[in-house]
Structure formats: C-alpha cells, structure tokens
C-alpha cells in the first residue's frame, strides 16, 4: 500500500501544477517550473485570495474534495506538496 502511495503522489503533484497553470492565468509559468515545496501565495508563486477560491473549485471539480474551512485551507494551500498530500488523503472519502 505504501508503495502505491508513492506512485500516486507524483501524479497528483503533476496534475495540480497543470491545473494551476491552466486555470489561474499563470502565463509566464510552465507546470514543470513549479517546485513541489514552493510557497504558492505572496512572495512564492504570487497567488492571491481570488486564486484560493479558484483552487477550492478546482479541487471539487477534479478530485471531488471540498475545503470548507479557509483556516484549514491556508495550511493545505501552502505548497504543491501540502496540496497533493491533502488530495491523496481525501480523494477516496
């Protein structure tokens, strides 16, 4: 089971990067350029609160996951790694 988890997380990270670039108007960014541990908001990738709302919609639409508590969302949306781990843990619930 643990081995399968490692196989899926890279796929989830890749999909999340593609979704962010496609849906958040990141014209000058390629998905491959986004580091897994790069901070998504502020000084990192430069996302803002409107982007956070869009990420909530993307998670619901693409993974069937809802983020209702935005305080929790701040931790989840910290980086691609934190997002991917959240998706992995919650996608089959």
PDB file of N, CA, C and O in Angstrom:
ATOM      1  N   UNK A   1       0.832  -1.207   0.000  1.00  0.00           N
ATOM      2  CA  UNK A   1       0.000   0.000   0.000  1.00  0.00           C
ATOM      3  C   UNK A   1       0.871   1.263   0.000  1.00  0.00           C
ATOM      4  O   UNK A   1       0.589   2.224  -0.716  1.00  0.00           O
ATOM      5  N   UNK A   2       1.933   1.244   0.815  1.00  0.00           N
ATOM      6  CA  UNK A   2       2.822   2.408   0.900  1.00  0.00           C
ATOM      7  C   UNK A   2       3.496   2.674  -0.442  1.00  0.00           C
ATOM      8  O   UNK A   2       3.684   3.830  -0.819  1.00  0.00           O
ATOM      9  N   UNK A   3       3.859   1.625  -1.162  1.00  0.00           N
ATOM     10  CA  UNK A   3       4.499   1.781  -2.466  1.00  0.00           C
ATOM     11  C   UNK A   3       3.543   2.442  -3.460  1.00  0.00           C
ATOM     12  O   UNK A   3       3.961   3.290  -4.248  1.00  0.00           O
ATOM     13  N   UNK A   4       2.274   2.064  -3.428  1.00  0.00           N
ATOM     14  CA  UNK A   4       1.271   2.663  -4.310  1.00  0.00           C
ATOM     15  C   UNK A   4       1.109   4.150  -3.998  1.00  0.00           C
ATOM     16  O   UNK A   4       0.899   4.953  -4.907  1.00  0.00           O
ATOM     17  N   UNK A   5       1.203   4.521  -2.722  1.00  0.00           N
ATOM     18  CA  UNK A   5       1.084   5.914  -2.319  1.00  0.00           C
ATOM     19  C   UNK A   5       2.170   6.749  -3.001  1.00  0.00           C
ATOM     20  O   UNK A   5       1.889   7.841  -3.494  1.00  0.00           O
ATOM     21  N   UNK A   6       3.391   6.250  -3.033  1.00  0.00           N
ATOM     22  CA  UNK A   6       4.486   6.974  -3.668  1.00  0.00           C
ATOM     23  C   UNK A   6       4.266   7.103  -5.172  1.00  0.00           C
ATOM     24  O   UNK A   6       4.698   8.082  -5.779  1.00  0.00           O
ATOM     25  N   UNK A   7       3.611   6.141  -5.765  1.00  0.00           N
ATOM     26  CA  UNK A   7       3.325   6.195  -7.192  1.00  0.00           C
ATOM     27  C   UNK A   7       2.269   7.266  -7.485  1.00  0.00           C
ATOM     28  O   UNK A   7       2.332   7.936  -8.515  1.00  0.00           O
ATOM     29  N   UNK A   8       1.323   7.422  -6.599  1.00  0.00           N
ATOM     30  CA  UNK A   8       0.223   8.335  -6.860  1.00  0.00           C
ATOM     31  C   UNK A   8       0.555   9.790  -6.561  1.00  0.00           C
ATOM     32  O   UNK A   8       0.087  10.682  -7.267  1.00  0.00           O
ATOM     33  N   UNK A   9       1.342  10.045  -5.541  1.00  0.00           N
ATOM     34  CA  UNK A   9       1.638  11.435  -5.178  1.00  0.00           C
ATOM     35  C   UNK A   9       2.311  12.212  -6.314  1.00  0.00           C
ATOM     36  O   UNK A   9       1.924  13.354  -6.560  1.00  0.00           O
ATOM     37  N   UNK A  10       3.294  11.648  -7.013  1.00  0.00           N
ATOM     38  CA  UNK A  10       3.872  12.402  -8.135  1.00  0.00           C
ATOM     39  C   UNK A  10       2.840  12.731  -9.219  1.00  0.00           C
ATOM     40  O   UNK A  10       2.889  13.804  -9.822  1.00  0.00           O
ATOM     41  N   UNK A  11       1.920  11.820  -9.461  1.00  0.00           N
ATOM     42  CA  UNK A  11       0.864  12.071 -10.450  1.00  0.00           C
ATOM     43  C   UNK A  11      -0.052  13.198  -9.989  1.00  0.00           C
ATOM     44  O   UNK A  11      -0.444  14.049 -10.787  1.00  0.00           O
ATOM     45  N   UNK A  12      -0.391  13.204  -8.711  1.00  0.00           N
ATOM     46  CA  UNK A  12      -1.250  14.255  -8.160  1.00  0.00           C
ATOM     47  C   UNK A  12      -0.537  15.600  -8.234  1.00  0.00           C
ATOM     48  O   UNK A  12      -1.142  16.604  -8.611  1.00  0.00           O
ATOM     49  N   UNK A  13       0.753  15.625  -7.875  1.00  0.00           N
ATOM     50  CA  UNK A  13       1.520  16.882  -7.948  1.00  0.00           C
ATOM     51  C   UNK A  13       1.519  17.421  -9.369  1.00  0.00           C
ATOM     52  O   UNK A  13       1.288  18.610  -9.588  1.00  0.00           O
ATOM     53  N   UNK A  14       1.776  16.545 -10.335  1.00  0.00           N
ATOM     54  CA  UNK A  14       1.825  16.947 -11.752  1.00  0.00           C
ATOM     55  C   UNK A  14       0.479  17.517 -12.190  1.00  0.00           C
ATOM     56  O   UNK A  14       0.431  18.562 -12.839  1.00  0.00           O
ATOM     57  N   UNK A  15      -0.610  16.841 -11.841  1.00  0.00           N
ATOM     58  CA  UNK A  15      -1.954  17.279 -12.203  1.00  0.00           C
ATOM     59  C   UNK A  15      -2.276  18.636 -11.566  1.00  0.00           C
ATOM     60  O   UNK A  15      -2.845  19.509 -12.221  1.00  0.00           O
ATOM     61  N   UNK A  16      -1.917  18.812 -10.304  1.00  0.00           N
ATOM     62  CA  UNK A  16      -2.177  20.079  -9.619  1.00  0.00           C
ATOM     63  C   UNK A  16      -1.426  21.230 -10.291  1.00  0.00           C
ATOM     64  O   UNK A  16      -1.988  22.307 -10.487  1.00  0.00           O
ATOM     65  N   UNK A  17      -0.173  21.007 -10.640  1.00  0.00           N
ATOM     66  CA  UNK A  17       0.612  22.046 -11.312  1.00  0.00           C
ATOM     67  C   UNK A  17      -0.035  22.425 -12.642  1.00  0.00           C
ATOM     68  O   UNK A  17      -0.144  23.605 -12.974  1.00  0.00           O
ATOM     69  N   UNK A  18      -0.459  21.421 -13.393  1.00  0.00           N
ATOM     70  CA  UNK A  18      -1.112  21.684 -14.679  1.00  0.00           C
ATOM     71  C   UNK A  18      -2.406  22.465 -14.483  1.00  0.00           C
ATOM     72  O   UNK A  18      -2.676  23.409 -15.225  1.00  0.00           O
ATOM     73  N   UNK A  19      -3.205  22.083 -13.493  1.00  0.00           N
ATOM     74  CA  UNK A  19      -4.467  22.770 -13.219  1.00  0.00           C
ATOM     75  C   UNK A  19      -4.234  24.228 -12.816  1.00  0.00           C
ATOM     76  O   UNK A  19      -4.956  25.120 -13.262  1.00  0.00           O
ATOM     77  N   UNK A  20      -3.229  24.466 -11.976  1.00  0.00           N
ATOM     78  CA  UNK A  20      -2.950  25.835 -11.547  1.00  0.00           C
ATOM     79  C   UNK A  20      -2.547  26.705 -12.733  1.00  0.00           C
ATOM     80  O   UNK A  20      -3.042  27.821 -12.884  1.00  0.00           O
ATOM     81  N   UNK A  21      -1.660  26.200 -13.564  1.00  0.00           N
ATOM     82  CA  UNK A  21      -1.197  26.989 -14.715  1.00  0.00           C
ATOM     83  C   UNK A  21      -2.343  27.238 -15.698  1.00  0.00           C
ATOM     84  O   UNK A  21      -2.487  28.346 -16.214  1.00  0.00           O
ATOM     85  N   UNK A  22      -3.151  26.218 -15.958  1.00  0.00           N
ATOM     86  CA  UNK A  22      -4.249  26.344 -16.919  1.00  0.00           C
ATOM     87  C   UNK A  22      -5.366  27.257 -16.428  1.00  0.00           C
ATOM     88  O   UNK A  22      -5.966  27.982 -17.223  1.00  0.00           O
ATOM     89  N   UNK A  23      -5.649  27.230 -15.140  1.00  0.00           N
ATOM     90  CA  UNK A  23      -6.838  27.901 -14.623  1.00  0.00           C
ATOM     91  C   UNK A  23      -6.591  29.210 -13.886  1.00  0.00           C
ATOM     92  O   UNK A  23      -7.539  29.951 -13.625  1.00  0.00           O
ATOM     93  N   UNK A  24      -5.343  29.513 -13.546  1.00  0.00           N
ATOM     94  CA  UNK A  24      -5.083  30.711 -12.745  1.00  0.00           C
ATOM     95  C   UNK A  24      -4.318  31.786 -13.515  1.00  0.00           C
ATOM     96  O   UNK A  24      -3.693  32.657 -12.909  1.00  0.00           O
ATOM     97  N   UNK A  25      -4.363  31.731 -14.825  1.00  0.00           N
ATOM     98  CA  UNK A  25      -3.734  32.755 -15.674  1.00  0.00           C
ATOM     99  C   UNK A  25      -2.256  32.956 -15.350  1.00  0.00           C
ATOM    100  O   UNK A  25      -1.780  34.088 -15.256  1.00  0.00           O
ATOM    101  N   UNK A  26      -1.547  31.865 -15.183  1.00  0.00           N
ATOM    102  CA  UNK A  26      -0.102  31.929 -14.940  1.00  0.00           C
ATOM    103  C   UNK A  26       0.614  31.801 -16.281  1.00  0.00           C
ATOM    104  O   UNK A  26       1.243  30.782 -16.567  1.00  0.00           O
ATOM    105  N   UNK A  27       0.511  32.859 -17.109  1.00  0.00           N
ATOM    106  CA  UNK A  27       1.016  32.800 -18.480  1.00  0.00           C
ATOM    107  C   UNK A  27       2.511  32.551 -18.572  1.00  0.00           C
ATOM    108  O   UNK A  27       2.962  31.853 -19.481  1.00  0.00           O
ATOM    109  N   UNK A  28       3.283  33.102 -17.657  1.00  0.00           N
ATOM    110  CA  UNK A  28       4.739  33.012 -17.741  1.00  0.00           C
ATOM    111  C   UNK A  28       5.308  31.809 -16.994  1.00  0.00           C
ATOM    112  O   UNK A  28       6.519  31.731 -16.785  1.00  0.00           O
ATOM    113  N   UNK A  29       4.455  30.872 -16.591  1.00  0.00           N
ATOM    114  CA  UNK A  29       4.910  29.740 -15.790  1.00  0.00           C
ATOM    115  C   UNK A  29       4.551  28.433 -16.501  1.00  0.00           C
ATOM    116  O   UNK A  29       3.430  28.258 -16.978  1.00  0.00           O
ATOM    117  N   UNK A  30       5.518  27.526 -16.560  1.00  0.00           N
ATOM    118  CA  UNK A  30       5.259  26.175 -17.038  1.00  0.00           C
ATOM    119  C   UNK A  30       5.062  25.290 -15.816  1.00  0.00           C
ATOM    120  O   UNK A  30       5.715  25.506 -14.795  1.00  0.00           O
ATOM    121  N   UNK A  31       4.167  24.287 -15.893  1.00  0.00           N
ATOM    122  CA  UNK A  31       3.950  23.419 -14.739  1.00  0.00           C
ATOM    123  C   UNK A  31       5.254  22.816 -14.192  1.00  0.00           C
ATOM    124  O   UNK A  31       5.410  22.660 -12.981  1.00  0.00           O
ATOM    125  N   UNK A  32       6.192  22.478 -15.098  1.00  0.00           N
ATOM    126  CA  UNK A  32       7.449  21.842 -14.680  1.00  0.00           C
ATOM    127  C   UNK A  32       8.327  22.795 -13.863  1.00  0.00           C
ATOM    128  O   UNK A  32       9.205  22.350 -13.124  1.00  0.00           O
ATOM    129  N   UNK A  33       8.092  24.100 -13.993  1.00  0.00           N
ATOM    130  CA  UNK A  33       8.905  25.093 -13.283  1.00  0.00           C
ATOM    131  C   UNK A  33       8.481  25.266 -11.822  1.00  0.00           C
ATOM    132  O   UNK A  33       9.243  25.801 -11.017  1.00  0.00           O
ATOM    133  N   UNK A  34       7.288  24.824 -11.480  1.00  0.00           N
ATOM    134  CA  UNK A  34       6.798  24.985 -10.112  1.00  0.00           C
ATOM    135  C   UNK A  34       7.418  23.901  -9.241  1.00  0.00           C
ATOM    136  O   UNK A  34       7.239  22.709  -9.487  1.00  0.00           O
ATOM    137  N   UNK A  35       8.148  24.334  -8.223  1.00  0.00           N
ATOM    138  CA  UNK A  35       8.776  23.378  -7.300  1.00  0.00           C
ATOM    139  C   UNK A  35       7.709  22.830  -6.350  1.00  0.00           C
ATOM    140  O   UNK A  35       6.761  23.528  -5.990  1.00  0.00           O
ATOM    141  N   UNK A  36       7.882  21.576  -5.953  1.00  0.00           N
ATOM    142  CA  UNK A  36       6.908  20.938  -5.066  1.00  0.00           C
ATOM    143  C   UNK A  36       6.769  21.659  -3.732  1.00  0.00           C
ATOM    144  O   UNK A  36       5.686  21.681  -3.148  1.00  0.00           O
ATOM    145  N   UNK A  37       7.860  22.249  -3.245  1.00  0.00           N
ATOM    146  CA  UNK A  37       7.824  22.909  -1.932  1.00  0.00           C
ATOM    147  C   UNK A  37       7.753  24.435  -2.039  1.00  0.00           C
ATOM    148  O   UNK A  37       7.886  25.131  -1.033  1.00  0.00           O
ATOM    149  N   UNK A  38       7.545  24.958  -3.253  1.00  0.00           N
ATOM    150  CA  UNK A  38       7.458  26.407  -3.449  1.00  0.00           C
ATOM    151  C   UNK A  38       6.177  26.951  -2.804  1.00  0.00           C
ATOM    152  O   UNK A  38       5.101  26.372  -2.954  1.00  0.00           O
ATOM    153  N   UNK A  39       6.309  28.062  -2.092  1.00  0.00           N
ATOM    154  CA  UNK A  39       5.154  28.709  -1.477  1.00  0.00           C
ATOM    155  C   UNK A  39       4.264  29.237  -2.604  1.00  0.00           C
ATOM    156  O   UNK A  39       4.750  29.896  -3.523  1.00  0.00           O
ATOM    157  N   UNK A  40       2.975  28.950  -2.534  1.00  0.00           N
ATOM    158  CA  UNK A  40       2.069  29.308  -3.622  1.00  0.00           C
ATOM    159  C   UNK A  40       1.606  30.756  -3.571  1.00  0.00           C
ATOM    160  O   UNK A  40       1.382  31.372  -4.612  1.00  0.00           O
ATOM    161  N   UNK A  41       1.461  31.305  -2.366  1.00  0.00           N
ATOM    162  CA  UNK A  41       0.906  32.649  -2.223  1.00  0.00           C
ATOM    163  C   UNK A  41       1.980  33.663  -1.867  1.00  0.00           C
ATOM    164  O   UNK A  41       3.054  33.304  -1.385  1.00  0.00           O
ATOM    165  N   UNK A  42       1.679  34.937  -2.109  1.00  0.00           N
ATOM    166  CA  UNK A  42       2.594  36.010  -1.740  1.00  0.00           C
ATOM    167  C   UNK A  42       3.893  35.957  -2.522  1.00  0.00           C
ATOM    168  O   UNK A  42       3.888  35.920  -3.753  1.00  0.00           O
ATOM    169  N   UNK A  43       5.003  35.952  -1.804  1.00  0.00           N
ATOM    170  CA  UNK A  43       6.326  36.015  -2.425  1.00  0.00           C
ATOM    171  C   UNK A  43       6.671  34.781  -3.245  1.00  0.00           C
ATOM    172  O   UNK A  43       7.565  34.837  -4.090  1.00  0.00           O
ATOM    173  N   UNK A  44       5.990  33.680  -3.016  1.00  0.00           N
ATOM    174  CA  UNK A  44       6.274  32.458  -3.763  1.00  0.00           C
ATOM    175  C   UNK A  44       5.801  32.566  -5.195  1.00  0.00           C
ATOM    176  O   UNK A  44       6.355  33.333  -5.982  1.00  0.00           O
ATOM    177  N   UNK A  45       4.787  31.809  -5.531  1.00  0.00           N
ATOM    178  CA  UNK A  45       4.243  31.792  -6.887  1.00  0.00           C
ATOM    179  C   UNK A  45       3.424  33.051  -7.174  1.00  0.00           C
ATOM    180  O   UNK A  45       3.163  33.381  -8.331  1.00  0.00           O
ATOM    181  N   UNK A  46       3.023  33.744  -6.114  1.00  0.00           N
ATOM    182  CA  UNK A  46       2.330  35.018  -6.282  1.00  0.00           C
ATOM    183  C   UNK A  46       0.814  34.923  -6.365  1.00  0.00           C
ATOM    184  O   UNK A  46       0.161  35.848  -6.847  1.00  0.00           O
ATOM    185  N   UNK A  47       0.252  33.819  -5.902  1.00  0.00           N
ATOM    186  CA  UNK A  47      -1.208  33.685  -5.924  1.00  0.00           C
ATOM    187  C   UNK A  47      -1.827  34.592  -4.866  1.00  0.00           C
ATOM    188  O   UNK A  47      -1.162  34.999  -3.913  1.00  0.00           O
ATOM    189  N   UNK A  48      -3.135  34.907  -5.049  1.00  0.00           N
ATOM    190  CA  UNK A  48      -3.838  35.763  -4.098  1.00  0.00           C
ATOM    191  C   UNK A  48      -5.138  35.099  -3.646  1.00  0.00           C
ATOM    192  O   UNK A  48      -5.394  33.940  -3.974  1.00  0.00           O
ATOM    193  N   UNK A  49      -5.955  35.832  -2.897  1.00  0.00           N
ATOM    194  CA  UNK A  49      -7.168  35.252  -2.314  1.00  0.00           C
ATOM    195  C   UNK A  49      -8.172  34.804  -3.378  1.00  0.00           C
ATOM    196  O   UNK A  49      -8.886  33.824  -3.166  1.00  0.00           O
ATOM    197  N   UNK A  50      -8.242  35.494  -4.505  1.00  0.00           N
ATOM    198  CA  UNK A  50      -9.131  35.040  -5.585  1.00  0.00           C
ATOM    199  C   UNK A  50      -8.660  33.700  -6.142  1.00  0.00           C
ATOM    200  O   UNK A  50      -9.474  32.847  -6.496  1.00  0.00           O
ATOM    201  N   UNK A  51      -7.345  33.522  -6.217  1.00  0.00           N
ATOM    202  CA  UNK A  51      -6.798  32.244  -6.665  1.00  0.00           C
ATOM    203  C   UNK A  51      -7.152  31.125  -5.679  1.00  0.00           C
ATOM    204  O   UNK A  51      -7.400  29.990  -6.085  1.00  0.00           O
ATOM    205  N   UNK A  52      -7.174  31.450  -4.388  1.00  0.00           N
ATOM    206  CA  UNK A  52      -7.530  30.449  -3.377  1.00  0.00           C
ATOM    207  C   UNK A  52      -8.948  29.938  -3.613  1.00  0.00           C
ATOM    208  O   UNK A  52      -9.208  28.741  -3.496  1.00  0.00           O
ATOM    209  N   UNK A  53      -9.862  30.845  -3.944  1.00  0.00           N
ATOM    210  CA  UNK A  53     -11.246  30.452  -4.231  1.00  0.00           C
ATOM    211  C   UNK A  53     -11.271  29.535  -5.455  1.00  0.00           C
ATOM    212  O   UNK A  53     -11.988  28.534  -5.470  1.00  0.00           O
ATOM    213  N   UNK A  54     -10.500  29.873  -6.461  1.00  0.00           N
ATOM    214  CA  UNK A  54     -10.427  29.057  -7.668  1.00  0.00           C
ATOM    215  C   UNK A  54      -9.847  27.673  -7.369  1.00  0.00           C
ATOM    216  O   UNK A  54     -10.294  26.679  -7.942  1.00  0.00           O
ATOM    217  N   UNK A  55      -8.863  27.602  -6.482  1.00  0.00           N
ATOM    218  CA  UNK A  55      -8.281  26.306  -6.103  1.00  0.00           C
ATOM    219  C   UNK A  55      -9.336  25.436  -5.423  1.00  0.00           C
ATOM    220  O   UNK A  55      -9.399  24.230  -5.662  1.00  0.00           O
ATOM    221  N   UNK A  56     -10.164  26.050  -4.575  1.00  0.00           N
ATOM    222  CA  UNK A  56     -11.250  25.304  -3.926  1.00  0.00           C
ATOM    223  C   UNK A  56     -12.153  24.680  -4.995  1.00  0.00           C
ATOM    224  O   UNK A  56     -12.524  23.511  -4.893  1.00  0.00           O
ATOM    225  N   UNK A  57     -12.503  25.463  -6.017  1.00  0.00           N
ATOM    226  CA  UNK A  57     -13.354  24.971  -7.108  1.00  0.00           C
ATOM    227  C   UNK A  57     -12.639  23.859  -7.882  1.00  0.00           C
ATOM    228  O   UNK A  57     -13.252  22.846  -8.218  1.00  0.00           O
ATOM    229  N   UNK A  58     -11.357  24.044  -8.163  1.00  0.00           N
ATOM    230  CA  UNK A  58     -10.587  23.031  -8.896  1.00  0.00           C
ATOM    231  C   UNK A  58     -10.517  21.709  -8.141  1.00  0.00           C
ATOM    232  O   UNK A  58     -10.642  20.641  -8.740  1.00  0.00           O
ATOM    233  N   UNK A  59     -10.317  21.781  -6.824  1.00  0.00           N
ATOM    234  CA  UNK A  59     -10.265  20.558  -6.023  1.00  0.00           C
ATOM    235  C   UNK A  59     -11.601  19.830  -6.052  1.00  0.00           C
ATOM    236  O   UNK A  59     -11.650  18.602  -6.133  1.00  0.00           O
ATOM    237  N   UNK A  60     -12.679  20.594  -5.984  1.00  0.00           N
ATOM    238  CA  UNK A  60     -14.007  19.984  -6.002  1.00  0.00           C
ATOM    239  C   UNK A  60     -14.295  19.372  -7.374  1.00  0.00           C
ATOM    240  O   UNK A  60     -14.772  18.241  -7.469  1.00  0.00           O
ATOM    241  N   UNK A  61     -14.006  20.120  -8.422  1.00  0.00           N
ATOM    242  CA  UNK A  61     -14.310  19.677  -9.782  1.00  0.00           C
ATOM    243  C   UNK A  61     -13.451  18.484 -10.221  1.00  0.00           C
ATOM    244  O   UNK A  61     -13.956  17.561 -10.861  1.00  0.00           O
ATOM    245  N   UNK A  62     -12.174  18.499  -9.885  1.00  0.00           N
ATOM    246  CA  UNK A  62     -11.248  17.488 -10.392  1.00  0.00           C
ATOM    247  C   UNK A  62     -11.021  16.307  -9.466  1.00  0.00           C
ATOM    248  O   UNK A  62     -10.669  15.220  -9.924  1.00  0.00           O
ATOM    249  N   UNK A  63     -11.220  16.506  -8.159  1.00  0.00           N
ATOM    250  CA  UNK A  63     -10.929  15.431  -7.211  1.00  0.00           C
ATOM    251  C   UNK A  63     -12.107  15.102  -6.299  1.00  0.00           C
ATOM    252  O   UNK A  63     -12.022  14.168  -5.501  1.00  0.00           O
ATOM    253  N   UNK A  64     -13.207  15.854  -6.402  1.00  0.00           N
ATOM    254  CA  UNK A  64     -14.366  15.611  -5.544  1.00  0.00           C
ATOM    255  C   UNK A  64     -14.108  15.949  -4.090  1.00  0.00           C
ATOM    256  O   UNK A  64     -14.720  15.367  -3.195  1.00  0.00           O
ATOM    257  N   UNK A  65     -13.200  16.892  -3.847  1.00  0.00           N
ATOM    258  CA  UNK A  65     -12.812  17.252  -2.483  1.00  0.00           C
ATOM    259  C   UNK A  65     -13.295  18.665  -2.169  1.00  0.00           C
ATOM    260  O   UNK A  65     -13.132  19.583  -2.973  1.00  0.00           O
ATOM    261  N   UNK A  66     -13.892  18.824  -0.990  1.00  0.00           N
ATOM    262  CA  UNK A  66     -14.344  20.145  -0.566  1.00  0.00           C
ATOM    263  C   UNK A  66     -13.467  20.658   0.564  1.00  0.00           C
ATOM    264  O   UNK A  66     -13.128  19.916   1.486  1.00  0.00           O
ATOM    265  N   UNK A  67     -13.103  21.922   0.489  1.00  0.00           N
ATOM    266  CA  UNK A  67     -12.400  22.608   1.572  1.00  0.00           C
ATOM    267  C   UNK A  67     -13.347  23.687   2.059  1.00  0.00           C
ATOM    268  O   UNK A  67     -13.557  24.696   1.384  1.00  0.00           O
ATOM    269  N   UNK A  68     -13.918  23.468   3.237  1.00  0.00           N
ATOM    270  CA  UNK A  68     -14.917  24.401   3.748  1.00  0.00           C
ATOM    271  C   UNK A  68     -14.322  25.408   4.714  1.00  0.00           C
ATOM    272  O   UNK A  68     -14.800  26.539   4.805  1.00  0.00           O
ATOM    273  N   UNK A  69     -13.290  25.013   5.430  1.00  0.00           N
ATOM    274  CA  UNK A  69     -12.662  25.863   6.433  1.00  0.00           C
ATOM    275  C   UNK A  69     -11.428  26.534   5.825  1.00  0.00           C
ATOM    276  O   UNK A  69     -10.422  25.870   5.577  1.00  0.00           O
ATOM    277  N   UNK A  70     -11.501  27.843   5.584  1.00  0.00           N
ATOM    278  CA  UNK A  70     -10.388  28.528   4.933  1.00  0.00           C
ATOM    279  C   UNK A  70      -9.153  28.640   5.827  1.00  0.00           C
ATOM    280  O   UNK A  70      -8.046  28.826   5.322  1.00  0.00           O
ATOM    281  N   UNK A  71      -9.325  28.530   7.143  1.00  0.00           N
ATOM    282  CA  UNK A  71      -8.147  28.463   8.025  1.00  0.00           C
ATOM    283  C   UNK A  71      -7.380  27.181   7.729  1.00  0.00           C
ATOM    284  O   UNK A  71      -6.152  27.181   7.637  1.00  0.00           O
ATOM    285  N   UNK A  72      -8.120  26.099   7.583  1.00  0.00           N
ATOM    286  CA  UNK A  72      -7.502  24.838   7.195  1.00  0.00           C
ATOM    287  C   UNK A  72      -6.921  24.975   5.783  1.00  0.00           C
ATOM    288  O   UNK A  72      -5.854  24.436   5.489  1.00  0.00           O
ATOM    289  N   UNK A  73      -7.627  25.694   4.924  1.00  0.00           N
ATOM    290  CA  UNK A  73      -7.179  25.910   3.554  1.00  0.00           C
ATOM    291  C   UNK A  73      -5.829  26.595   3.479  1.00  0.00           C
ATOM    292  O   UNK A  73      -5.038  26.302   2.582  1.00  0.00           O
ATOM    293  N   UNK A  74      -5.550  27.500   4.401  1.00  0.00           N
ATOM    294  CA  UNK A  74      -4.253  28.184   4.410  1.00  0.00           C
ATOM    295  C   UNK A  74      -3.112  27.183   4.550  1.00  0.00           C
ATOM    296  O   UNK A  74      -2.076  27.328   3.901  1.00  0.00           O
ATOM    297  N   UNK A  75      -3.295  26.170   5.392  1.00  0.00           N
ATOM    298  CA  UNK A  75      -2.268  25.136   5.568  1.00  0.00           C
ATOM    299  C   UNK A  75      -2.206  24.233   4.339  1.00  0.00           C
ATOM    300  O   UNK A  75      -1.122  23.881   3.873  1.00  0.00           O
ATOM    301  N   UNK A  76      -3.370  23.864   3.821  1.00  0.00           N
ATOM    302  CA  UNK A  76      -3.445  22.967   2.665  1.00  0.00           C
ATOM    303  C   UNK A  76      -2.840  23.621   1.433  1.00  0.00           C
ATOM    304  O   UNK A  76      -2.149  22.958   0.660  1.00  0.00           O
ATOM    305  N   UNK A  77      -3.087  24.900   1.240  1.00  0.00           N
ATOM    306  CA  UNK A  77      -2.669  25.613   0.031  1.00  0.00           C
ATOM    307  C   UNK A  77      -1.266  26.189   0.129  1.00  0.00           C
ATOM    308  O   UNK A  77      -0.894  27.020  -0.699  1.00  0.00           O
ATOM    309  N   UNK A  78      -0.483  25.779   1.105  1.00  0.00           N
ATOM    310  CA  UNK A  78       0.856  26.331   1.296  1.00  0.00           C
ATOM    311  C   UNK A  78       1.779  26.053   0.108  1.00  0.00           C
ATOM    312  O   UNK A  78       2.486  26.950  -0.351  1.00  0.00           O
ATOM    313  N   UNK A  79       1.774  24.821  -0.388  1.00  0.00           N
ATOM    314  CA  UNK A  79       2.654  24.422  -1.487  1.00  0.00           C
ATOM    315  C   UNK A  79       1.999  23.291  -2.276  1.00  0.00           C
ATOM    316  O   UNK A  79       0.956  22.769  -1.881  1.00  0.00           O
ATOM    317  N   UNK A  80       2.613  22.921  -3.383  1.00  0.00           N
ATOM    318  CA  UNK A  80       2.132  21.769  -4.150  1.00  0.00           C
ATOM    319  C   UNK A  80       2.178  20.514  -3.280  1.00  0.00           C
ATOM    320  O   UNK A  80       1.263  19.692  -3.329  1.00  0.00           O
ATOM    321  N   UNK A  81       3.243  20.361  -2.482  1.00  0.00           N
ATOM    322  CA  UNK A  81       3.363  19.198  -1.599  1.00  0.00           C
ATOM    323  C   UNK A  81       2.192  19.096  -0.625  1.00  0.00           C
ATOM    324  O   UNK A  81       1.599  18.028  -0.471  1.00  0.00           O
ATOM    325  N   UNK A  82       1.857  20.211   0.034  1.00  0.00           N
ATOM    326  CA  UNK A  82       0.772  20.159   1.015  1.00  0.00           C
ATOM    327  C   UNK A  82      -0.572  19.918   0.324  1.00  0.00           C
ATOM    328  O   UNK A  82      -1.430  19.212   0.854  1.00  0.00           O
ATOM    329  N   UNK A  83      -0.748  20.501  -0.849  1.00  0.00           N
ATOM    330  CA  UNK A  83      -1.975  20.279  -1.621  1.00  0.00           C
ATOM    331  C   UNK A  83      -2.084  18.820  -2.058  1.00  0.00           C
ATOM    332  O   UNK A  83      -3.135  18.197  -1.905  1.00  0.00           O
ATOM    333  N   UNK A  84      -1.002  18.282  -2.599  1.00  0.00           N
ATOM    334  CA  UNK A  84      -1.013  16.897  -3.087  1.00  0.00           C
ATOM    335  C   UNK A  84      -1.274  15.907  -1.954  1.00  0.00           C
ATOM    336  O   UNK A  84      -2.020  14.943  -2.126  1.00  0.00           O
ATOM    337  N   UNK A  85      -0.663  16.145  -0.807  1.00  0.00           N
ATOM    338  CA  UNK A  85      -0.887  15.254   0.332  1.00  0.00           C
ATOM    339  C   UNK A  85      -2.338  15.307   0.801  1.00  0.00           C
ATOM    340  O   UNK A  85      -2.913  14.277   1.153  1.00  0.00           O
ATOM    341  N   UNK A  86      -2.927  16.487   0.809  1.00  0.00           N
ATOM    342  CA  UNK A  86      -4.329  16.630   1.192  1.00  0.00           C
ATOM    343  C   UNK A  86      -5.231  15.898   0.199  1.00  0.00           C
ATOM    344  O   UNK A  86      -6.148  15.176   0.592  1.00  0.00           O
ATOM    345  N   UNK A  87      -4.963  16.093  -1.081  1.00  0.00           N
ATOM    346  CA  UNK A  87      -5.759  15.415  -2.110  1.00  0.00           C
ATOM    347  C   UNK A  87      -5.624  13.904  -1.950  1.00  0.00           C
ATOM    348  O   UNK A  87      -6.619  13.179  -1.989  1.00  0.00           O
ATOM    349  N   UNK A  88      -4.400  13.435  -1.770  1.00  0.00           N
ATOM    350  CA  UNK A  88      -4.177  11.994  -1.643  1.00  0.00           C
ATOM    351  C   UNK A  88      -4.948  11.408  -0.455  1.00  0.00           C
ATOM    352  O   UNK A  88      -5.563  10.348  -0.572  1.00  0.00           O
ATOM    353  N   UNK A  89      -4.913  12.088   0.664  1.00  0.00           N
ATOM    354  CA  UNK A  89      -5.566  11.587   1.884  1.00  0.00           C
ATOM    355  C   UNK A  89      -7.092  11.653   1.801  1.00  0.00           C
ATOM    356  O   UNK A  89      -7.777  10.877   2.466  1.00  0.00           O
ATOM    357  N   UNK A  90      -7.632  12.569   0.992  1.00  0.00           N
ATOM    358  CA  UNK A  90      -9.070  12.815   0.992  1.00  0.00           C
ATOM    359  C   UNK A  90      -9.795  12.421  -0.273  1.00  0.00           C
ATOM    360  O   UNK A  90     -11.023  12.505  -0.308  1.00  0.00           O
ATOM    361  N   UNK A  91      -9.107  11.997  -1.309  1.00  0.00           N
ATOM    362  CA  UNK A  91      -9.756  11.786  -2.605  1.00  0.00           C
ATOM    363  C   UNK A  91     -10.728  10.614  -2.633  1.00  0.00           C
ATOM    364  O   UNK A  91     -11.635  10.602  -3.465  1.00  0.00           O
ATOM    365  N   UNK A  92     -10.578   9.661  -1.781  1.00  0.00           N
ATOM    366  CA  UNK A  92     -11.460   8.496  -1.800  1.00  0.00           C
ATOM    367  C   UNK A  92     -12.479   8.482  -0.677  1.00  0.00           C
ATOM    368  O   UNK A  92     -13.134   7.468  -0.435  1.00  0.00           O
ATOM    369  N   UNK A  93     -12.612   9.602   0.003  1.00  0.00           N
ATOM    370  CA  UNK A  93     -13.564   9.650   1.127  1.00  0.00           C
ATOM    371  C   UNK A  93     -14.971   9.854   0.640  1.00  0.00           C
ATOM    372  O   UNK A  93     -15.900   9.918   1.446  1.00  0.00           O
TER     373      UNK A  93
END
